[in-house]
Amino acid sequence: MAGLTLDGVTRRFGPVPAVDAVTLDVEDGEFLALLGPSGCGKTTLLRLVAGFEAPDEGRIRIGGDLVAEGGRHVPPERRGIGMVFQSYALWPHMSVADNVGYALKVRRLPRAERERRVRDALDLVGLSGLADRRPQQLSGGQRQRVALARCLAMRPRVVLLDEPLANLDANLRETMLAEFRRFHREIGSTFVYVTHDQTEAMALADRIAVMDGGRVVQVAAPRHLFRTPATAMVARFVGRGVLVPVTVRANGGDAAIVDLWGLGVPVRGSGRPGETRELCLRAGDLALCEDAAAGSVPARVVAAAFQGATTQVTVVPEAGPQTCELRVETGGEPPPPGSRVGLRVLDGWLLPA
């Protein structure tokens, strides 16, 4: 097992940095998710850790070993890492067992040791009965397990996963999420998992590093990240928060009273009285009530989307701009579009200045 340290790592393609001065410490045995929208630099950062790219600036250490700095660049095969790709990258002419053991054969491990590792890896991913099949005879989920078994057979210090569930349907993704949690628990290696899907990141990671424009903008445990986003980008991306300008009326340590369209609302966070700030509101922070109910904001319903257990209702506050659409989760029959409702604020986070 090994931790991972990145210190001021930058990678440019032309004049624009794809990864921009990233400093990040991943603890030994930790499961870290790199989360962000397409083009934010997360896959490039993973390739830098793997050794497929060399940084233009900064240094990378794996388990205390310097693997990249200036002119020093340790190749991927000498870094003690394993990588699972989105595309599986399996040899179609090889059996499952041969795919899993190929890298071990290249490293010239004795045949008995090689066969033992392949057997153990296939047992771990639940494919011991499919060792003789070819990849084209497997389902998508089974192919992903073969790719993971190939990685685990190498006994890597660090496991890198590049959007490994992107090609799977919703049911398979849910199954594989549980499997990834189990694999991490059983082998204890450091995992770095790249995804644009916040549900995957929240379900798997000990901590999440959110990237935007090549930079890491916040690193936190999932619950902390969701409840206390540090920037407007994180607030919008994680949990689809809507940002509303408010004026701070009073401050009480970790809580404040803010003016929200004329209504005094208690929220989490702090600010100076009279200061204008942004309030993050998510669907679970709000509730519908009767029109003109005390302590509510008048609003009109513009749309409703049935989501199974709940319906997501979109409303526009009457005192706010028409472009300010808030989402509210509600059970039962939703009010029809065009109806007037009251909007209660149950929670909210005042973004740092």
Secondary structure, DSSP 8 states (H G I E B T S, - for coil): ---EEEEEEEEEETTEEEEEEEEEEE-TT-EEEEE--TTSSHHHHHHHHHTSS--SEEEEEETTEEEEETTEE--GGGTTEEEE-TT----TTS-HHHHHHHHHHHTT--HHHHHHHHHHHHHHTT-GGGTT--GGGS-HHHHHHHHHHHHHHT--SEEEEESTTTTS-HHHHHHHHHHHHHHHHHH--EEEEEES-HHHHHHH-SEEEEEETTEEEEEE-HHHHHHS-SSHHHHHHSS--EEEEEEEEEE-SSEEEEEETTEEEEEES---TT-EEEEEE-GGGEEEE-TT-TT-EEEEEEEEEE-SSSEEEEEEETTS-TT--EEEEE-SS---TT-EEEEEE---EE---
